[in-house]
């Protein structure tokens, strides 16, 4: 069967899948940020990464009454796209140089934009809200950076915009959290960002590798599907071909 592109799914379950074909209203926006831009998004990261982290640690039931956990589960079960956002963004199309959804993780977004655009991205603060931080503070063993950079969802976009457009986007509920500079790589707190973002795959592969010091064939194939440089969690490890 010939296909043009897009996300292809396969499984043993019966699934109702929806496909939409549309026409760009304001031209095609790529993944190459401009030097001098700011990266903005809604400060809603962390929720999905938190749920995946607890689930694969077999601790989801233990913390199920925490508000951030309940909200993360609801986001995964019933995401709420902001349908009215498109009309607002169309007014500021000239501000935007690049955009991506974050379904594969915020870390992947940042590294993809850095590599495709040939630029350096400096993360100045985490795109989270105070309510999430306060809620998660009661959960032991949680690395906030890990659940933020390795989490995301379809309807949580990241935009690269002109610096003088920041006030307009803040008025729409977006938060500037990173800057685009000359150079290459993604940096946070003065160091290269080791979280490359894989969304669900990050947590799945991490779970599968807990008992083994080797990079298993299953993990290897999973990483190959998402490009080698996303396999940050097995740096300096060799995989077992058998």
VEXDO-117364 format. One line per field, with one value per residue (C-alpha): residue in three letters; residue number from 1; x negated, y negated, z; chain. Coordinates in Angstrom, 3 decimals, always signed. Layout:
N
residuo	c(ALA/...)
num	c(NUM/...)
xx	c(X/...)
yy	c(Y/...)
zz	c(Z/...)
cadena	c(A/...)
END
This chain:
242
residuo	c(UNK/UNK/UNK/UNK/UNK/UNK/UNK/UNK/UNK/UNK/UNK/UNK/UNK/UNK/UNK/UNK/UNK/UNK/UNK/UNK/UNK/UNK/UNK/UNK/UNK/UNK/UNK/UNK/UNK/UNK/UNK/UNK/UNK/UNK/UNK/UNK/UNK/UNK/UNK/UNK/UNK/UNK/UNK/UNK/UNK/UNK/UNK/UNK/UNK/UNK/UNK/UNK/UNK/UNK/UNK/UNK/UNK/UNK/UNK/UNK/UNK/UNK/UNK/UNK/UNK/UNK/UNK/UNK/UNK/UNK/UNK/UNK/UNK/UNK/UNK/UNK/UNK/UNK/UNK/UNK/UNK/UNK/UNK/UNK/UNK/UNK/UNK/UNK/UNK/UNK/UNK/UNK/UNK/UNK/UNK/UNK/UNK/UNK/UNK/UNK/UNK/UNK/UNK/UNK/UNK/UNK/UNK/UNK/UNK/UNK/UNK/UNK/UNK/UNK/UNK/UNK/UNK/UNK/UNK/UNK/UNK/UNK/UNK/UNK/UNK/UNK/UNK/UNK/UNK/UNK/UNK/UNK/UNK/UNK/UNK/UNK/UNK/UNK/UNK/UNK/UNK/UNK/UNK/UNK/UNK/UNK/UNK/UNK/UNK/UNK/UNK/UNK/UNK/UNK/UNK/UNK/UNK/UNK/UNK/UNK/UNK/UNK/UNK/UNK/UNK/UNK/UNK/UNK/UNK/UNK/UNK/UNK/UNK/UNK/UNK/UNK/UNK/UNK/UNK/UNK/UNK/UNK/UNK/UNK/UNK/UNK/UNK/UNK/UNK/UNK/UNK/UNK/UNK/UNK/UNK/UNK/UNK/UNK/UNK/UNK/UNK/UNK/UNK/UNK/UNK/UNK/UNK/UNK/UNK/UNK/UNK/UNK/UNK/UNK/UNK/UNK/UNK/UNK/UNK/UNK/UNK/UNK/UNK/UNK/UNK/UNK/UNK/UNK/UNK/UNK/UNK/UNK/UNK/UNK/UNK/UNK/UNK/UNK/UNK/UNK/UNK/UNK)
num	c(1/2/3/4/5/6/7/8/9/10/11/12/13/14/15/16/17/18/19/20/21/22/23/24/25/26/27/28/29/30/31/32/33/34/35/36/37/38/39/40/41/42/43/44/45/46/47/48/49/50/51/52/53/54/55/56/57/58/59/60/61/62/63/64/65/66/67/68/69/70/71/72/73/74/75/76/77/78/79/80/81/82/83/84/85/86/87/88/89/90/91/92/93/94/95/96/97/98/99/100/101/102/103/104/105/106/107/108/109/110/111/112/113/114/115/116/117/118/119/120/121/122/123/124/125/126/127/128/129/130/131/132/133/134/135/136/137/138/139/140/141/142/143/144/145/146/147/148/149/150/151/152/153/154/155/156/157/158/159/160/161/162/163/164/165/166/167/168/169/170/171/172/173/174/175/176/177/178/179/180/181/182/183/184/185/186/187/188/189/190/191/192/193/194/195/196/197/198/199/200/201/202/203/204/205/206/207/208/209/210/211/212/213/214/215/216/217/218/219/220/221/222/223/224/225/226/227/228/229/230/231/232/233/234/235/236/237/238/239/240/241/242)
xx	c(+0.000/-1.365/-1.166/-2.242/-3.371/-2.249/-2.081/-1.351/+0.070/+0.190/+1.673/+3.826/+6.754/+9.630/+9.015/+11.043/+8.498/+9.210/+7.396/+7.786/+6.614/+6.334/+4.908/+2.406/+4.032/+0.800/-1.894/-3.976/-5.905/-9.048/-11.390/-14.228/-14.279/-15.904/-18.843/-17.486/-14.121/-12.504/-10.836/-7.379/-4.812/-1.969/-3.379/-1.720/-4.638/-5.397/-1.977/-2.288/-5.931/-5.003/-2.302/-4.618/-7.370/-5.092/-3.437/-6.663/-7.962/-4.794/-3.959/-0.950/+1.582/-0.490/-0.261/+3.079/+4.667/+2.089/+3.703/+0.910/+1.162/+4.930/+4.610/+1.859/+4.049/+6.933/+4.681/+3.625/+7.190/+8.957/+6.638/+8.340/+7.228/+7.774/+9.659/+9.864/+6.078/+5.704/+7.490/+5.304/+2.104/+3.059/+2.919/-0.723/-1.876/-4.735/-6.135/-6.629/-9.689/-9.292/-6.842/-6.415/-4.000/-5.511/-3.997/-7.437/-8.748/-9.994/-13.607/-13.047/-11.471/-14.478/-17.067/-15.180/-14.913/-18.581/-19.776/-17.407/-18.029/-21.768/-21.348/-22.068/-19.081/-19.444/-16.656/-16.289/-13.475/-11.169/-7.766/-5.768/-3.211/-3.423/-0.451/-2.289/-5.475/-3.599/-1.673/-4.724/-6.770/-5.015/-6.046/-9.391/-11.949/-10.771/-13.289/-11.362/-13.688/-13.261/-9.447/-9.367/-11.865/-10.687/-6.985/-4.628/-1.452/+0.112/+1.849/-0.995/-2.899/-6.271/-6.802/-9.944/-8.994/-10.560/-11.602/-9.372/-6.340/-6.680/-4.071/-1.436/-2.065/-2.106/+1.341/+2.415/+1.143/-2.268/-5.467/-8.941/-11.323/-14.311/-16.367/-17.898/-21.574/-24.447/-26.065/-24.678/-23.271/-20.718/-21.798/-20.178/-21.825/-25.095/-25.389/-24.367/-20.822/-21.055/-17.322/-16.499/-12.808/-11.006/-7.658/-6.239/-9.173/-11.648/-9.824/-9.158/-12.772/-14.004/-11.657/-12.840/-16.502/-16.244/-17.458/-20.127/-23.466/-23.277/-21.481/-19.072/-18.058/-14.531/-15.902/-18.232/-15.399/-13.236/-15.965/-16.674/-13.065/-13.653/-17.256/-20.420/-21.045/-17.856/-19.275/-20.748/-19.880/-22.330/-25.327/-28.618/-26.793/-27.115/-24.132/-23.817/-23.235/-22.094)
yy	c(+0.000/-3.397/-6.247/-9.862/-10.206/-10.665/-8.506/-4.874/-2.653/+1.118/+3.356/+6.371/+4.354/+2.898/-0.846/-3.716/-6.048/-9.508/-11.143/-14.775/-16.385/-20.147/-23.141/-25.423/-28.772/-30.707/-28.720/-25.848/-26.373/-24.263/-23.294/-25.794/-28.554/-31.930/-33.143/-35.727/-33.986/-32.914/-29.536/-29.714/-27.158/-26.734/-26.002/-22.608/-20.200/-17.499/-15.904/-13.120/-12.438/-12.096/-9.511/-7.448/-7.606/-6.373/-3.747/-2.067/-2.261/-0.451/-3.421/-4.910/-3.497/-4.762/-8.377/-8.277/-10.824/-13.514/-16.234/-16.360/-12.593/-12.701/-15.556/-13.728/-10.657/-12.815/-14.499/-11.092/-9.767/-12.832/-15.530/-18.881/-20.689/-24.434/-24.761/-28.543/-28.902/-28.697/-31.979/-33.750/-32.300/-33.279/-36.919/-36.462/-34.176/-36.517/-36.111/-32.344/-30.757/-27.175/-24.967/-21.385/-19.431/-17.775/-14.301/-12.659/-14.750/-18.296/-17.151/-15.805/-19.093/-21.076/-18.762/-18.524/-22.301/-22.721/-20.178/-21.142/-24.853/-24.592/-26.702/-26.615/-26.534/-27.659/-26.658/-29.390/-27.862/-24.862/-25.393/-24.266/-25.912/-26.466/-24.207/-21.256/-21.943/-22.242/-19.048/-17.001/-18.164/-15.566/-12.650/-11.078/-10.063/-12.381/-14.240/-17.270/-17.773/-14.177/-14.217/-17.617/-16.990/-13.426/-14.259/-16.084/-15.678/-16.250/-19.501/-21.212/-23.051/-24.780/-27.877/-29.780/-33.462/-36.881/-38.482/-41.506/-39.209/-37.821/-40.169/-39.099/-35.405/-35.927/-37.448/-34.138/-32.178/-31.195/-31.305/-32.112/-29.476/-29.301/-31.436/-30.678/-31.594/-31.060/-27.658/-24.171/-21.886/-22.309/-23.638/-23.823/-25.201/-25.671/-22.050/-20.083/-18.769/-15.017/-14.468/-13.906/-13.154/-10.064/-10.445/-7.024/-5.204/-6.738/-5.258/-1.921/-1.330/-2.559/-0.067/+2.796/+2.067/+1.883/+5.434/+5.574/+3.749/+4.294/+2.488/+5.250/+5.867/+4.679/+1.392/+1.081/+1.461/-0.958/-3.570/-3.029/-3.940/-7.332/-7.986/-7.009/-10.315/-9.981/-6.951/-9.064/-6.616/-4.030/-6.301/-4.432/-1.096/+1.664/+3.641/+7.420/+8.572/+11.946)
zz	c(+0.000/-0.964/+1.504/+1.477/+5.100/+8.670/+11.798/+10.982/+13.728/+14.046/+16.719/+17.523/+18.848/+16.877/+16.711/+15.304/+13.743/+12.384/+9.513/+8.526/+5.312/+5.350/+3.561/+5.355/+6.047/+6.439/+4.689/+5.998/+9.242/+9.546/+12.372/+11.852/+14.501/+13.818/+15.853/+18.278/+18.613/+21.866/+22.337/+23.895/+24.988/+27.430/+30.917/+31.106/+30.905/+33.444/+33.866/+31.291/+32.104/+35.766/+35.032/+32.813/+35.441/+38.232/+36.055/+34.984/+38.556/+39.706/+41.941/+40.171/+42.633/+45.554/+44.408/+42.597/+44.947/+44.145/+42.022/+39.429/+38.934/+38.450/+35.979/+34.075/+33.703/+32.468/+29.887/+28.575/+28.534/+27.175/+25.830/+25.347/+22.189/+22.242/+18.987/+19.264/+19.377/+15.600/+14.931/+17.502/+16.046/+12.508/+13.580/+14.599/+11.782/+10.871/+14.395/+14.048/+12.438/+13.683/+15.537/+16.749/+18.874/+21.931/+21.735/+21.644/+24.526/+25.019/+24.820/+21.316/+20.245/+21.430/+19.896/+16.600/+16.305/+17.217/+14.652/+11.829/+12.342/+13.007/+16.152/+19.863/+22.186/+25.794/+28.178/+30.794/+32.835/+32.831/+31.154/+34.175/+36.424/+40.174/+40.820/+39.258/+41.231/+44.503/+43.853/+42.850/+45.833/+47.993/+45.732/+46.597/+43.995/+41.217/+39.067/+37.796/+34.843/+33.709/+33.752/+32.014/+29.207/+28.548/+28.656/+26.334/+24.343/+20.937/+21.835/+23.693/+20.931/+21.037/+18.879/+17.965/+17.727/+17.300/+20.564/+20.040/+19.753/+23.277/+24.842/+22.316/+22.975/+26.731/+26.297/+24.731/+27.728/+26.344/+28.380/+26.996/+28.339/+25.976/+23.595/+20.199/+19.715/+17.304/+17.762/+18.202/+20.848/+23.630/+27.029/+30.436/+33.576/+31.716/+30.564/+27.501/+27.872/+28.338/+28.058/+24.393/+24.828/+23.599/+25.300/+26.144/+24.505/+26.972/+29.932/+28.224/+27.246/+30.616/+32.285/+30.059/+30.820/+34.621/+35.166/+32.480/+32.091/+28.338/+25.588/+24.508/+20.926/+21.734/+23.035/+20.075/+17.570/+19.519/+19.429/+15.757/+15.038/+16.677/+15.523/+17.365/+19.086/+21.111/+22.937/+25.743/+28.457/+27.125/+26.620/+27.097/+27.121/+24.540/+23.328/+23.312/+19.740/+21.006)
cadena	c(A/A/A/A/A/A/A/A/A/A/A/A/A/A/A/A/A/A/A/A/A/A/A/A/A/A/A/A/A/A/A/A/A/A/A/A/A/A/A/A/A/A/A/A/A/A/A/A/A/A/A/A/A/A/A/A/A/A/A/A/A/A/A/A/A/A/A/A/A/A/A/A/A/A/A/A/A/A/A/A/A/A/A/A/A/A/A/A/A/A/A/A/A/A/A/A/A/A/A/A/A/A/A/A/A/A/A/A/A/A/A/A/A/A/A/A/A/A/A/A/A/A/A/A/A/A/A/A/A/A/A/A/A/A/A/A/A/A/A/A/A/A/A/A/A/A/A/A/A/A/A/A/A/A/A/A/A/A/A/A/A/A/A/A/A/A/A/A/A/A/A/A/A/A/A/A/A/A/A/A/A/A/A/A/A/A/A/A/A/A/A/A/A/A/A/A/A/A/A/A/A/A/A/A/A/A/A/A/A/A/A/A/A/A/A/A/A/A/A/A/A/A/A/A/A/A/A/A/A/A/A/A/A/A/A/A/A/A/A/A/A/A)
END
